[in-house]
Structures are given as structure tokens and as C-alpha cells.
């Protein structure tokens, strides 16, 4: 069918996507229904997949920047929401194709699945086909998972390398809040390009590290502003101090210029995002 | 002015960019003319900048994936074209603000500079302003730098980590060639999403590594297809063998489906790129 497939597993969603010629849409959907409703999970394929995730997990040791961000989310969000989508070596070791099939049966919930199509297609035809393909006796929506405690505060993990990788995260409003755009603007003031505060204060004025930034990170009901800096051991404390100071200084006010830049930045990233 | 600045140094170009409100364009240009024609390079700022580049260079040890790609370009392209824009610690140690000023005077060439604006502006006014601001007695275009030899072949660099990082690169046509789109399609067949050959053969069928891909990389007169794989020591040889095999198999033909997918992929990335 000439499908251009894509897929990803996040901490709260699994995404399956494809780009294809409009004329092939009706032929592609039954394949996706099959993948979603009746995953084969053949033993040899399952073993290969587990091997790959274990490799990816081990590979994090060669990618300390990603590792520190995964650790940060894990400690910041109330358990189990911050859990890394990769899991742990122990969890992966205990997984079998049967357990996986059971998980899918219990927790993949079509009543909470979003289906989106963009392009040239007939809305009525598409809805009829989707309703036929996914007409299953799936259980109703599961109750929401209840949130535990977040680990929070400090974690120091030893790492043999020339650098120190710092991750910092502070709570803010989730995407559903009326203050969502205020939070986004605050992050843009901290970290929107070379004129933003973290870049100017940490990098340009003090030369503390070449990589520093902040971003808005959200799950459905929780959100935070996460900051990353890669620096050297002798400059790590000052880097952390200045980042925290810059987070606090946001409360003292933001200039008209900064808000102007933040708006331009947010608008252009909205227009240019795919 | 609420400028949203951006800048980068590549192996053949320096890029300076800004996003701003259309009404501020005429006020921003004189500032850019100043930055380009009369860089201050104050001693303390210069030292800070050198420090940051040295830090970035040291930081590569914590980012073996980027490190292997920089080494790959360095050996693949004829000297000096593959030189990393970061330089070496020795070169950075020998650099002074005065030498830097001299380099800029000798080699920054306005007759070879491209100026681009998108948005709401008056073309005539803009051209007049640019001509006034940049009306200098700059030298004519310098002769092209002559290409030396490429180091090529194998390089093994020791690395303490759980993974082996493999970089492979083979010559192809540069962007000016009539075969450019054929080269891009070939790369898309090798590495355009989850249905592409490298992903399928190296990852899905054999589980050799979770990260594998190829990309087209070009300078003005030279280009190559570069491949990266991150794998484990016991699977490194087979990973390299299969990648090389997949590069060779391209010559045996490409199916209609694959070309269809490649076209869809290239078109959508063209539409979605900023």
C-alpha cells in the first residue's frame, strides 16, 4: 500500500500513524484494525522486541542528557505517571507475550481512543468504515489511575564523564488550565532562543555552560517547567543556583520586550509545527 | 526591539537570523550591519565564548552519537571541508580576539552573502536600506578553497560504554546534480520511517539495534549518504555488515511500493519543513 508508518509509546498514550495516498485509506484501515484488535505477538518477534528495548535501556548510559530527563520526570510526577515508557530491566525480564496480550485486552480501550485523519477523504464513508471495523464489545472506560506521591527533591547519580548534567523541574498548570498560555509565555521568556533569560544569564554573561534551556512538559492532569543544563563539575553549583534564581525572578515581572519576543516565538512555532 | 535571535556556525556557512514584528525590520537591520561589519569581540566576552566552545568540545565525550558523526564527516570529506565547526582544543587555545578580527576581515565576504526576508515588507525600501548599510569596500569573491585528500576508510576510537556507535558514509551526488532527487529517494528507501529497509532489516527482522538510519549530507561540491547505528559490542560486526549489504542492494532495484512511500515521505517533509 506504500504506507509511510510511524509509531511511538509515551507515558500516557500509544500513537500509531501513517502517511499514505488518499486512495489507499480504505484499504489501510482494516490492517490497522487488525494490528490494534488482534496483535499477533509471535514468540520470536516478541523476543526480538524485548531485546531491542533492553538495548535501548542500556543505551541510555551513552546518552546522559536523555537519562537525566527521564529520571527527572520519574521523580517529579506523582507515581506511576512519571514512569519511563522504557520500563526497567526487571520489568522487561518478567514480560511474556501472554502477559502482554492480557494487558492489551484489559487496558487498550477503544472508547478512549482518538482517531484523526487529515487530507482528502469522505467523512461519512470514513465514519461508517471505522464503526464497522472497531465494533467490538470492549469494556467501558476504565476508572482513572489514582496518583501516588512524587519522589521529588534531590537525586544524585554517579556518572563517569567530563560533564555534569543538571535537571530541574517545578510544577505549573496543565494544558486544561485557563493559565496555560501564561505558563507557556513564562517558559518562552526563560528559554525562547538566544535572547531568553537562561541563555543570556547562564551562558552569555557567565559562560557557565553551552547548553541550557527550559521547556513546558505536561501529562493530562500534571505539568511542570523542566530545565536542563550540561556543565562541568566546577561550574555545576553556580549553574544550578542561577537557574533557580531565574525561575524565581519570573515572579518579579517580565518586560514588554520579553513578552513581545515570547509571543512572536510562540506564534511562529505554532505556525511552523507539523 | 523584541527580536527573537538565532545563529549557527556550520562547516561552510555562518547563519544569523531573527524573527521579529514586521514594523521593526528597518530598525533591526542597522544592528545586524554593525554585528557583521564591526564585531566588538571584547576581551572578556571573547574569553567567555572560547571557554564555552571548549566546554562543548569536552561535552562530546558525553554524546558519542554526535561525536561519531563529526568524526565521520571529518574523514569522509576531502580536507579541510570535513573539519568540525567546533575545531580542536589546540586551535581554540591559539585563537585571540585580534586573530579572530583579522579572520573576519579577510574571509567574511559580503559579495558572497545571501540575505533573505519572508513576511510583510517593501522590497524596494529593503534593498535601498541593505545597499546603504552594507556599502563597504569589501574585497571581491575569494578563490574557492582547494580540496585536499579525504582520510576515508576505517577509524576505531576507544569508548567506555555499553554501546558501540557505528558511522558509515558513501559518496553520492551533490545538491547541484540532476540526480539529486534520485539520491534523496534512495536515502528515503533506506531510511524513511518504519517501513524503510534499514529499520526493517537491521532492527525489526534481526533485532541488531534500536537506533539505525541513513541521511543525505551535503556540502557545496561534495555529498554523501551517512548511516548511523548504535548497537552492542556482540552485534556490531553483523550490524555493519547488514548496513553495507543494504547500501549495495539498492543497485538491484527498488519496488514500486518503496518509491511510492519515498515520494510521500519526501513530499510531506518538504511541506512540513519550516
Contacts between the chains, C-beta under 8 A, distances in Angstrom:
chain1	res1	chain2	res2	distance
A	1	B	257	7.4
A	2	B	256	8.0
A	2	B	257	4.9
A	2	B	258	7.9
A	2	B	260	3.4
A	2	B	261	4.8
A	2	B	264	6.6
A	3	B	195	6.3
A	3	B	261	6.9
A	4	B	192	6.8
A	4	B	193	5.1
A	4	B	195	6.6
A	4	B	261	5.2
A	4	B	264	5.1
A	4	B	265	5.1
A	4	B	268	7.5
A	5	B	193	5.8
A	5	B	194	4.2
A	5	B	195	5.2
A	6	B	193	5.8
A	6	B	194	6.3
A	7	B	194	6.5
A	19	B	264	5.4
A	19	B	265	7.1
A	19	B	268	5.4
A	20	B	264	6.6
A	21	B	260	7.1
A	21	B	264	6.7
A	47	B	207	7.9
A	48	B	204	7.5
A	48	B	206	7.8
A	48	B	207	3.8
A	49	B	207	7.6
A	51	B	207	4.8
A	52	B	203	6.7
A	52	B	207	5.5
A	52	B	209	7.7
A	52	B	210	4.6
A	53	B	210	7.3
A	55	B	209	6.4
A	55	B	210	5.2
A	55	B	231	7.4
A	55	B	232	6.1
A	56	B	210	4.3
A	56	B	211	7.7
A	58	B	162	4.4
A	58	B	163	7.0
A	58	B	232	7.3
A	59	B	162	6.8
A	59	B	163	5.3
A	59	B	210	6.9
A	59	B	211	7.3
A	59	B	230	5.8
A	61	B	161	6.1
A	61	B	162	5.1
A	61	B	163	7.7
A	62	B	64	5.2
A	62	B	65	7.4
A	62	B	161	4.6
A	62	B	162	6.6
A	62	B	163	4.8
A	62	B	165	7.4
A	62	B	230	7.2
A	63	B	63	7.4
A	63	B	65	7.3
A	64	B	62	5.2
A	65	B	62	7.4
A	65	B	63	7.3
A	160	B	160	7.0
A	161	B	61	6.0
A	161	B	62	4.6
A	162	B	58	4.4
A	162	B	59	6.8
A	162	B	61	5.1
A	162	B	62	6.6
A	163	B	58	7.0
A	163	B	59	5.3
A	163	B	61	7.6
A	163	B	62	4.8
A	165	B	62	7.4
A	192	B	4	6.7
A	193	B	4	5.1
A	193	B	5	5.8
A	193	B	6	5.8
A	194	B	5	4.3
A	194	B	6	6.3
A	194	B	7	6.5
A	195	B	3	6.3
A	195	B	4	6.7
A	195	B	5	5.2
A	203	B	52	6.6
A	204	B	48	7.5
A	206	B	48	7.8
A	207	B	47	8.0
A	207	B	48	3.8
A	207	B	49	7.7
A	207	B	51	4.8
A	207	B	52	5.5
A	209	B	52	7.7
A	209	B	55	6.4
A	210	B	52	4.6
A	210	B	53	7.4
A	210	B	55	5.2
A	210	B	56	4.3
A	210	B	59	6.8
A	211	B	56	7.7
A	211	B	59	7.3
A	230	B	59	5.7
A	230	B	62	7.1
A	231	B	55	7.4
A	232	B	55	6.1
A	232	B	58	7.2
A	257	B	1	7.4
A	257	B	2	5.0
A	258	B	2	7.9
A	260	B	2	3.3
A	260	B	21	7.1
A	261	B	2	4.8
A	261	B	3	6.9
A	261	B	4	5.2
A	264	B	2	6.6
A	264	B	4	5.1
A	264	B	19	5.5
A	264	B	20	6.6
A	264	B	21	6.6
A	265	B	4	5.1
A	265	B	19	7.1
A	268	B	4	7.5
A	268	B	19	5.4
A	272	B	274	4.0
A	274	B	272	4.0
